Amino acid sequence: MTDLSGAGEGGTDRRTFIKRAAAAAMGASGAGLLAACGTTTAGGTSGSGTTAALGPGGLPLARPYRPVTLPIYSDNRAIESGLTPEKGPLQLYNWDSYINPDVVKAFERKHGVKVQISTFTTIDEAVAKISSGAVQFDVFVPELVFLERLAVGKVLQPLNLSYIPNLTANVWPSLHSPWYDVGSRYTVPYTIYTTGIGWRADKLPGFNPAKLANPWSALWVQGPKIAGKVGLLDDQHEGLAMGLLHNGVSDVNTENPRLINASKNALVQLVSSANMKFDTNEYQHLADGSLWLHQAWSGDMASVPTYAPQGTKPSVFKYWWPTDGRGPINNDTFAILRGARNPVLAHLFLNHLLDTQQVFKNFTFLYYQQPINAMTPEAVVKGGLLTPNLNTTIIRESQFKNGLVQGPLSTQGEVLWQNAWAAVKSA
């Protein structure tokens, strides 16, 4: 087994930041933070053995089948309607390079203000800083795994949606009132992404996961034939979810020890038979041909041609994710902090991020989709933003609604997953 987590980097970039956030939240420090804010186990389990868990404030851990309405407190209300915007500067606390600078400049020009961006490198660092109250940022990008804690802890400010008309005008209806924040009390959606399988068609002629009885077994079927050219995302939840799906288990949040152990064993076997690599830079390794087959994030795959050596045909890059939507999905959000000095301006900024023109502009930098009605596979290809072979990196609302959401776990579940992943990485 080889760890390529730092290979090919001149420094950690936005893709590593964006998705390692989830891994960090699932790690030991993330579990400790959740435990500290009151995550407990309640009685009863689902059919797959998932523990029904309670998060901060006694709220259940949010799931699509168990939506959560985040509380609003009398001493932490939304701002009134019709207020005059502040003069700024607007303070944005974000992952490095997680927004197109041109989108920010467009907001500055429109409102005659400046936007100052501060960045963080781990989600734990960010949550600790904003929870301390020692900083005065206006806008933040919270991970779903921490959302309940931040709302119950009164770290976030409730939204006044009258300032954000683009939410209902442009965003998928299913995310007007998402399962993790019913009523959009604290958040608006930012990027969405799927986790599927990427490959080089020039290196694997005739190969397509869709041809297999279980496409999620592609790494196990093809891997031994191309040992050393196969990669798995170096992400605890993503990696073990792949093992679960390979075993026919669709609950990617299960806390059933038997199922997690079986996933671990399948991955350990793959490490041995395929000399599997672990990294989160699949876009680089598929682009340069050092790896031919890789578990991949949709936004990363959309960007692969931009990293390829000159002369490489974009058509050689392929991405599979199930057309029925029964694959891993997730999304990021934007929110306003309680201590915001520019709350009206912050609301206008969230509205700006959901403007159709700005969303397409943002895509040319991030390559991660935003869930607006106009961003369809056909529109992105027609606009020259993607080649047809990678239109599978863009999904429709119907697929997203059917996806397998990777949500937060109970503290006991965190330990179970951590131990299993540690065994895989040490194989």
C-alpha positions in Angstrom: 0.0 0.0 0.0 1.3 3.4 -0.9 0.2 6.8 0.5 0.3 9.5 -2.2 -1.5 12.1 -0.2 1.3 14.6 -0.8 2.4 13.5 -4.2 2.5 16.0 -6.9 1.6 18.9 -4.7 3.3 22.3 -4.4 1.1 22.8 -1.4 -2.3 21.6 -0.4 -4.9 23.0 -2.8 -8.7 23.6 -2.7 -9.6 20.0 -3.7 -7.6 18.5 -0.8 -9.0 21.2 1.5 -12.6 20.8 0.4 -12.9 17.1 0.9 -10.3 16.4 3.6 -12.6 18.6 5.8 -15.0 15.7 6.0 -12.2 13.3 6.9 -11.0 15.6 9.6 -14.5 15.9 11.0 -14.7 12.2 11.1 -11.3 11.9 12.8 -10.4 11.7 16.4 -10.6 15.5 17.0 -13.8 15.7 15.1 -15.3 12.9 17.3 -14.1 14.7 20.4 -15.7 17.9 19.3 -19.0 16.2 18.7 -18.8 14.4 22.0 -18.1 17.7 23.8 -21.3 19.2 22.4 -23.5 16.4 23.5 -23.6 13.7 20.9 -25.1 10.6 22.5 -26.6 7.3 21.5 -30.3 6.7 21.7 -32.1 3.4 21.8 -32.9 1.4 18.7 -31.1 0.7 15.5 -32.0 0.7 11.8 -32.2 -2.4 9.8 -28.5 -2.1 8.9 -27.5 -1.5 12.5 -27.1 2.2 12.3 -27.5 3.6 15.8 -30.2 6.3 16.3 -28.0 9.1 17.7 -28.7 12.4 19.2 -26.6 15.4 18.5 -26.2 18.8 20.2 -29.2 20.0 22.1 -30.8 16.6 21.9 -31.5 16.9 18.2 -31.3 13.7 16.2 -28.4 13.5 13.7 -29.9 14.7 10.5 -30.7 12.4 7.6 -32.8 12.7 4.5 -35.3 10.3 6.1 -35.0 12.2 9.4 -35.0 16.0 8.7 -33.9 18.4 11.4 -35.3 21.8 12.2 -32.5 23.8 13.8 -33.7 25.9 16.8 -33.9 29.7 16.8 -33.3 31.3 20.2 -34.8 34.5 21.6 -31.4 36.0 22.1 -30.2 35.1 18.6 -32.7 36.3 16.0 -32.5 37.1 12.3 -32.0 40.7 11.3 -35.1 42.8 10.3 -36.1 43.2 6.7 -35.4 46.3 4.6 -32.2 47.4 6.3 -29.6 49.4 4.5 -26.4 47.4 3.7 -23.3 48.2 5.7 -20.3 49.7 3.9 -18.0 46.8 4.7 -15.5 45.4 4.3 -17.3 42.0 4.3 -15.2 39.4 6.1 -15.4 35.9 4.5 -13.9 32.9 6.3 -13.4 30.2 3.7 -11.3 27.3 2.5 -8.4 28.5 0.4 -9.4 29.0 -3.2 -12.9 27.8 -2.7 -14.5 30.7 -4.6 -13.7 32.3 -8.0 -12.0 35.6 -7.3 -14.0 37.0 -10.3 -17.2 36.2 -8.4 -16.0 38.2 -5.4 -14.9 41.1 -7.6 -18.3 41.2 -9.2 -19.9 41.5 -5.8 -17.5 44.3 -4.8 -18.3 46.2 -8.0 -22.1 45.8 -7.6 -22.2 47.0 -4.0 -19.2 49.3 -3.9 -17.5 47.4 -1.0 -14.5 45.4 -0.4 -14.4 41.7 0.5 -11.6 40.4 2.7 -11.0 36.7 2.7 -9.4 34.8 5.5 -8.7 31.1 5.1 -8.3 28.0 7.2 -6.6 24.6 6.5 -8.7 22.3 8.7 -12.3 22.3 9.7 -11.3 21.8 13.4 -9.2 24.9 13.3 -12.1 26.9 11.8 -14.7 25.7 14.2 -12.5 26.3 17.2 -11.8 29.9 16.0 -15.3 30.9 15.3 -16.7 29.2 18.4 -14.3 31.1 20.6 -15.8 34.4 19.6 -12.3 35.9 19.3 -12.8 36.7 15.6 -15.3 38.8 13.7 -16.0 37.2 10.4 -19.3 37.7 8.6 -19.7 34.7 6.3 -18.5 31.1 6.9 -18.7 27.8 5.0 -19.8 25.2 7.7 -19.5 21.5 7.1 -22.8 19.6 7.5 -21.2 17.4 10.2 -20.8 20.5 12.4 -24.0 22.3 11.5 -26.1 21.3 14.4 -23.4 22.1 16.9 -22.9 25.5 15.5 -26.6 26.3 15.5 -27.2 25.0 19.0 -24.1 26.8 20.2 -25.5 30.1 18.8 -22.4 30.5 16.6 -24.4 31.0 13.5 -27.0 33.8 12.9 -30.5 32.8 11.6 -31.1 34.0 8.1 -33.7 36.5 6.9 -34.6 35.0 3.5 -36.2 38.2 2.2 -32.6 39.3 1.4 -31.9 36.0 -0.5 -34.5 35.8 -3.3 -32.2 33.7 -5.5 -32.6 30.8 -3.1 -36.2 30.2 -4.3 -35.7 31.7 -7.7 -32.7 29.6 -8.8 -31.9 26.8 -6.5 -33.4 23.3 -6.8 -36.7 23.2 -4.9 -35.5 20.2 -2.7 -32.8 22.5 -1.2 -35.1 25.4 -0.4 -35.8 23.5 2.8 -33.1 20.8 3.1 -33.2 17.8 5.4 -30.2 19.1 7.4 -31.7 22.6 7.9 -35.5 22.5 7.4 -36.7 26.0 6.4 -33.1 27.1 5.5 -33.0 28.7 8.9 -29.2 29.0 9.0 -27.8 28.0 5.6 -27.9 28.3 1.8 -26.4 25.5 -0.3 -23.0 26.0 -2.0 -21.4 23.2 -3.9 -22.7 19.6 -4.4 -20.7 16.6 -5.4 -20.9 12.9 -6.0 -18.3 10.2 -5.4 -17.9 7.7 -8.2 -15.2 6.0 -10.3 -12.9 7.8 -12.7 -10.7 6.1 -15.3 -8.5 6.5 -18.4 -10.2 5.1 -21.4 -7.0 5.0 -23.4 -5.4 2.8 -20.7 -8.4 0.7 -20.2 -10.0 0.2 -23.6 -13.5 -1.3 -23.4 -13.7 -0.8 -19.6 -16.8 0.7 -18.0 -18.1 0.0 -14.5 -21.6 0.1 -15.8 -21.0 -3.2 -17.5 -20.5 -5.0 -14.2 -23.2 -6.7 -12.2 -22.1 -4.4 -9.3 -20.3 -1.3 -10.7 -19.0 -0.5 -7.3 -16.8 -3.6 -7.5 -14.8 -2.1 -10.4 -11.7 -1.7 -8.4 -11.8 -5.3 -7.2 -12.5 -6.7 -10.7 -10.0 -4.5 -12.6 -7.5 -3.7 -9.9 -5.5 -7.0 -9.9 -5.1 -6.7 -13.7 -3.4 -3.3 -13.4 -1.8 -3.5 -10.0 -0.1 -0.3 -9.0 -2.4 1.8 -11.2 -5.4 1.9 -8.9 -6.3 4.5 -6.3 -8.8 5.0 -3.5 -9.6 8.4 -1.9 -7.6 8.9 1.3 -10.8 9.7 3.2 -12.2 7.6 5.9 -15.9 7.9 5.1 -15.4 7.7 1.3 -13.1 4.7 1.5 -15.2 2.6 3.8 -18.3 3.6 1.9 -16.7 2.1 -1.2 -16.2 -1.2 0.6 -19.8 -1.2 1.8 -21.1 -0.6 -1.7 -18.8 -3.3 -3.1 -20.5 -5.6 -0.5 -24.0 -4.6 -1.6 -24.6 -2.3 1.4 -26.2 1.0 0.6 -26.3 2.5 4.1 -23.1 4.5 3.9 -23.6 5.7 7.5 -24.0 2.3 9.1 -22.7 1.7 12.6 -23.2 -2.1 12.4 -19.8 -3.6 13.4 -20.3 -6.6 11.2 -20.8 -4.5 8.1 -18.0 -2.2 8.9 -15.6 -5.1 9.5 -16.6 -6.7 6.2 -15.9 -3.4 4.4 -12.5 -3.2 6.1 -11.7 -6.7 5.0 -12.7 -6.1 1.4 -10.5 -3.0 1.3 -7.5 -4.8 2.9 -7.8 -7.5 0.3 -7.9 -4.8 -2.4 -4.7 -3.1 -1.0 -2.9 -6.5 -1.4 -4.2 -7.6 -4.7 -4.1 -4.3 -6.6 -1.2 -2.5 -4.8 -3.7 0.2 -4.2 -2.7 3.8 -3.7 -4.3 6.3 -1.3 -4.5 9.9 -2.1 -6.9 12.9 -2.7 -5.2 14.1 -5.8 -6.9 11.8 -8.3 -7.3 14.6 -10.7 -3.5 14.9 -11.0 -2.7 11.2 -11.2 -5.4 10.4 -13.8 -4.3 13.5 -15.7 -0.6 12.5 -15.9 -1.4 8.8 -16.4 0.4 7.6 -13.2 -2.9 6.0 -12.2 -5.6 4.6 -14.5 -8.5 3.8 -12.3 -9.5 5.7 -9.2 -12.4 6.4 -6.8 -13.1 10.0 -7.5 -15.1 13.1 -6.6 -17.2 14.6 -9.4 -15.7 18.1 -9.3 -12.2 16.7 -9.4 -13.0 14.6 -12.5 -14.5 17.7 -14.2 -11.2 19.4 -13.8 -8.9 16.6 -14.9 -8.4 17.8 -18.5 -7.1 21.1 -17.3 -4.2 19.2 -15.5 -3.4 16.9 -18.4 -0.2 17.3 -20.4 -0.4 19.1 -23.7 -1.6 16.8 -26.4 -3.8 14.6 -24.2 -7.3 14.2 -25.6 -9.9 15.3 -23.0 -12.1 12.4 -24.3 -9.9 9.8 -22.6 -11.1 10.8 -19.2 -14.3 9.1 -17.9 -16.5 9.2 -14.8 -19.1 6.8 -13.7 -21.8 7.5 -11.1 -25.1 5.6 -11.1 -27.7 7.2 -13.3 -30.4 6.4 -10.8 -28.7 8.5 -8.2 -28.0 5.6 -5.7 -24.4 6.7 -5.1 -22.6 8.8 -2.5 -23.4 12.5 -2.5 -22.8 15.5 -0.3 -22.9 19.3 -0.3 -21.4 22.3 1.3 -23.2 25.4 2.6 -22.7 29.0 3.4 -23.9 30.7 6.6 -23.6 34.0 8.5 -21.9 34.1 11.9 -23.7 35.5 14.9 -21.0 38.1 15.5 -21.1 39.5 11.9 -20.5 43.2 11.8 -22.0 43.3 8.3 -25.1 41.1 8.5 -27.1 42.8 5.7 -24.1 42.8 3.4 -23.5 39.1 4.3 -27.1 38.2 3.2 -26.6 40.0 -0.1 -23.4 38.1 -0.6 -25.2 34.8 -0.1 -27.8 35.9 -2.6 -25.0 36.8 -5.0 -23.5 33.3 -4.8 -26.8 31.9 -6.0 -27.1 34.2 -9.0 -27.1 32.1 -12.2 -24.4 34.0 -14.0 -22.1 33.9 -10.9 -22.7 30.2 -10.5 -21.5 29.4 -14.0 -18.5 31.8 -13.5 -17.7 30.0 -10.3 -17.8 26.6 -12.0 -15.0 27.7 -14.4 -12.7 28.0 -11.4 -13.9 25.3 -9.0 -15.4 22.7 -11.4 -17.8 21.8 -8.5 -21.5 22.0 -9.4 -23.9 24.3 -7.6 -27.5 23.1 -7.3 -29.2 25.7 -9.5 -31.9 24.9 -12.0 -30.0 26.2 -15.0 -26.9 24.0 -14.4 -27.7 20.9 -16.3 -25.3 18.4 -18.0 -26.5 19.8 -21.3 -26.1 23.4 -20.4 -22.6 22.9 -19.1 -21.5 21.0 -22.2 -23.2 23.4 -24.6 -21.5 26.3 -22.8 -18.1 24.7 -23.5 -17.4 24.3 -19.8 -17.1 20.5 -20.0 -16.5 18.0 -22.8 -19.4 15.5 -23.4 -17.4 12.5 -21.9 -17.5 14.2 -18.5 -21.1 15.4 -18.4 -21.7 12.6 -15.8 -20.0 14.9 -13.3 -23.1 17.1 -13.4 -26.2 15.6 -11.9 -29.9 16.5 -11.8 -32.0 17.3 -8.8 -33.9 13.9 -9.2 -30.6 12.1 -8.9 -29.4 14.2 -5.9 -32.7 13.5 -4.1 -32.1 9.8 -4.5 -28.4 9.9 -3.4 -26.7 8.2 -0.5 -25.9 11.0 1.9 -22.7 10.8 4.0 -23.9 12.2 7.3 -22.4 12.6 10.8 -22.1 9.6 13.0 -22.5 9.0 16.8 -19.4 9.2 18.9 -19.4 5.4 19.1 -19.8 5.1 15.3 -16.9 7.5 14.8 -14.6 5.2 16.8 -15.8 2.1 14.9 -15.1 3.8 11.6 -11.8 5.2 12.7 -10.5 1.8 13.9 -11.6 0.1 10.6 -9.9 2.8 8.5 -6.7 2.6 10.5 -6.6 -1.1 9.8 -7.0 -0.5 6.1 -4.3 2.2 6.0 -1.8 0.0 7.8 -2.4 -3.1 5.6 
